[in-house]
């Protein structure tokens, strides 16, 4: 029992690592993609829209496989180690989803807020950071929390390239040898993790409930 | 020469010509109201003056300085546009307060940002950091005191730490007026300041605007409140289909309308009960 817990914990460590690294890179990258997609420079916005279409239009599992195998097969490179390949694929995939959430949030802010900033002599970046940003954050908390909770569970797709995340450990070490209960045990890890995230998001939502936007 | 002079302002959106050559001038300390039916171009004119739209033709001279002249257009940087814009304040129909900030912060935000920019510039030349900090703190204190005074002026000093969602529409608009005044604009513009308000709340806003009238405050007000226009204006412009159909003192406009458009406009107003 103790042994199984330790093994699952080490798998859970990989799960958390994928989760955190994906967030750290995909959150800012998503904002960049959102700005690119809204750019008035048409070639850029079409390029971005095409990329978002491809990434959202194909399975994440397929993208993980492509990032892992394609460099070796097509270019003869040694390729990425499996956790790194997983993170790269996840960052690209989630950045595209986040970008759409950002875009929705940014475009939902009325023109009047920008104009009020303008007539008060603010620069474009001041208007974004001081006026618009917090209102956007407030509006996207709900869709963002949805997406981030999905990310927790999507990490299990990494097992397709033998990344040793928690579900991989539970299945390959135990279920394949006829021990079924670690499968439920690993489910509890996900539940606990998502539970904590839910509490954090609720707190954040409450913290921003002092104003209406 | 007049304080503010607009010449031949034209503005089209696509094929629709909204302003077909507007000329007017205004002296310092005067209150100008612009009336006219919806779609006559009143708001567009105000937005051109505030650099929210760029006109297709025409020029604007304020206090001897040409702010724009589309006959000899110069490419303006964002910074120049910002500086020129600060000559004007604009109060919107829908207030556009910043919801995440307290009333007080709504007022202090823009002046403080400008002060910080100034500080950044000074840091390049001034070596004495202590002195600079002292200067910054005292300037910031001045901004705070000024903003408190403005809140007092619009009768909302008790609401300093309230958030916009806790205020009535009339109170929001009074905050918006104070916010525009906090930057000390040469000309304060109002775009239908009471049109989004319940009838019982328009009075408090109009009272505040009236209280601002003195020899130093120059105002341009777009409004549908005719009684208010009659009382507060030094000069009234009646716009119709993108041109100034008639202009003059309140008395001339209301008691002695010359054009048919204005006659119709005024008689429609007095018949608005549907009688």
Interface residues (C-beta under 8 A of the other chain):
Chain A: X110 X112 X113 X115 X116 X117 X118 X119 X120 X121 X122 X123 X124 X126 X130 X131 X134 X135 X138 X210 X211 X212 X213
Chain B: X50 X51 X52 X78 X82 X83 X85 X86 X88 X89 X90 X92 X94 X96 X97 X98 X99 X100 X109 X110 X113 X114 X163 X164 X165 X179 X180 X183
